Structures are given as structure tokens and as C-alpha cells.
């Protein structure tokens, strides 16, 4: 189970302010390409599951993840997640031809076939994300600029086993610095599928 605090920032100026405030704590910046897949018969989406291939910094890394039963309430996301690092070159071949996913020796893709009954994989598209990762107050904060075809979203994420306590710490930091925010109400994938930016 992945548990994350997710707070949405209203726009690029606020995003710049947050990254400026956190800049002394920056660990790294990842450029991510997120591509999503389902079964030809909607086998994953019909059971509230999502298959994602995430490429890091071009083709430096690729991680497959299967997420299921996501719930996002009051800025806290809970989702079942299974992740696996895969060969980026082979994954690029699968992006070009999703039919090749069936022959990848991957635990995550095997689960899609065996548990969810996916016979044929189809591509759903995806989006880019620039993620600044910070080590701040004993927390790993991820500040995202997500680039959809229909616009950009900005968000702070923090994975934690105690999300309510972490949320209070982050909210205090934002309020003390006069930073506007809202609780995220949709995952990035749900925003992508909706085709429009959140209100």
C-alpha cells in the first residue's frame, strides 16, 4: 500500500515560490515520461487498476507499476502498488508495439495477464512530469510540474506511513510562507483521463 500526502498548488508562480523556498534541500530533478496501458477489453480500468511505464531522464531507467483501488480523500492518497524496474530499451519497444508486452519477462505484466485477465495490451497515452525531490525536515518532498496536452498542474507529494502528521507539517510550512494550496482531489492519471485541469 502506497500512502501519500498530495497538495495541489494553484499555478506556476506558486510552484516557483515553493521550489525557491526548498532549494537548499534539493536532492535531484527527475524528468519523467508516464505512459499508461489497459487491456483491449478494459480489463484493468473496469477493476480500478492502472498499468504505467515510467521513463526517467530519457531512457536512463524504466519502472513498471500496477496500481489498484486508489482512494484520495482530504489530500491523502492510498493505493495498492506493485513496482518493478525493467529494461528501458525493451520497454520502448513495448510502447511502439504494446503487443510485445505479453512476451516481457516481467512480474508486473504477468500479474496483469494472470490476475486481471489481460490478453492484449493497448496504449492509453500519457504525460510528462518534472519532479524536484527534496530532503526536508526528515521528509522526502516531491514537487511536481505535470505537463498534459491540455495544460499544466503543480503538486507537492510526500509518501508516509503517518500521512495526517506529515500533512500538518507541510501545511504549516506553506501557511507560514503565505503559499496557497488545495488538497488534491484527483490522481494525475484521473486528471489525464478527464482531459481537463482540476477546478
N, C-alpha and C positions, 0 to 999 in steps of 0.2 A: 504494500500500500504506500503510495506516494502522497504525502500531505504537504501542501504549500500554502503560504500566505500570498495572495495576489491583489495588489493595489494598482488601480489604473490612474495614470497621470493625464491631465487634460490636453496637453499639446507639446510641441517641440520646445517652447521657451521653458516650460516647467521641467521637461526632461533634461534640458541643458543645465538648469539650475541644480537639479539633483546630482547629475554626473559631476558637476563642478564641486559641489559640497563634498562628494565622496572621493574625489580624485586622488587624495593622498593614500587611499586604501585600495586602489585598483590593482588587481592581480593579472587580469588579461582581458582582451576583447576577442570574442568569437564571432565570425561571420557564418551564420547557419543558413542552410537551404533545407527547408522542410517539405517533403513530398509524401502524399497520402495515397493509400490504396484500399480497395474493398474487394469483395468477391463479385463476380459478374451478376450474381443474384442478390446482392446486398446482404450477404451472409453476416458480415461484421457489423454494419450500421444497424441492421434490424435487431441486433443484440447489444447495442450501445457500446460497440468496440471500435477501435481505430488502430490501423496499422500505419506507422510512419517510418520513413527512411530520412535520417537527418545527416546531411553532409556538413563537415566543419572546415572552414577556411579553404574553400575549393574542394579538393579531394584528399585532404590530409587524413581525415577519419570519416567513417560512416557508422552510425548506430541505428539499428532497427529497434523499434519499440512497439509493443502491443499494449494499448491502454483500454481498460474496460470499466463500465459502471461509474463514470465520472459524476461527482456531485460538487457543486460550487455554491456555497452559502456564506453570506457575510464576509466575503473576501478570503475564505478558506476553501481550498480545493482538496478533495480526496478522490483518488483514482487508483485502481489496481493497475500495476505496471510491470511488464517484463521487458528487460532491455538486453541487447546483445550487440557487441561490436562485430562488424563484418568487413570484408574486403571492399574498399571503396570502388575499385575498378569493376568488380563483378556487380556491385550494386548499380553503377552507372549503366551497365548492360541491361539490368532489370528495369531501370527507368525507361530506357529506349524500347524495351520489349518486355512488358510485365509477364508474358508467358514464360520467361526464363526463371521466374521466382519459384516455380514449382520444383526446379531441379537444384536450387541452392541448398547446401547442407547446413541449414540454419534451424536452431531450436524454435525461435520465434515464428518463423514461417511455417514450420511443421505444426506448431500449435494452431495456426490459422486453418490449416487443412484438416487436422485431426479433431480439434475441439469445436471449431466453428463451421466445418464442412465446406470451406472454400475450395472449389475445383479449379476456378480460373480467376486470376488476379486482374483487376483493372485499375488504371491510374485515375485519381481524382483531381490532380493538380497540387498546388501548394503555394508557399510564400517564403520570402526571405526574412531573416531576423538578425539584427546586430545586438549582441549581448555583451554588456560590460559586467564583469564579475569582480566583486569587491569582498575583501575580508574586513568586516566592520563590527566592532563590539562583540567579537566571538561568533558572529553570524556570517554566512555567505549570502550576500545580497546579489541578485541578478537584475540588472536594469536593462530593459529591452526596448528597442525600436523595431517594430514589426511592419514590414512593407508588403501590403496587399495590393492587388491590382486596382482596388477602389479607394486606397488611402493608407494612412499610417496610424498605428496605435502605439502607445507608450505605457509601460507597466513595470512595476517592481515585483519580483518574486523572491521568496525565501522558503526553502524546504526546511521543515522542522517537525519533531515529534511533539512539540508543545506549541501549536500554532497560535493559540489565544495569547499566550505570554509574549511571543515574538511579535505578534500584530501590535500589541500595546507599545512595545519598544520602538518599532518602526513608525507607528502613528505619532508618538511623542516627538521623535526626531523631525518628522515632516511638519507637525504643528509648530514646534519651536522655531523652525526656519521659514514659517509662512508659506509652506508648499501645499497647494491644492491637490486633492486626490479623491478618488471614489473607490469603493470596493468593486473589484472586477465581478461582473455578472455572467460573463461568457468565457469559455476557454478560447485560445487562439484558433483552434480548429473550428469551433462553433461559429466564431466570427467569420472565418473564411467561408464556411458553408452557407452562412446567411447572405453573403455578398454585399454587406454594408457594415459601416463602422457602428459601434455601440453609441447610443444616445449620450 
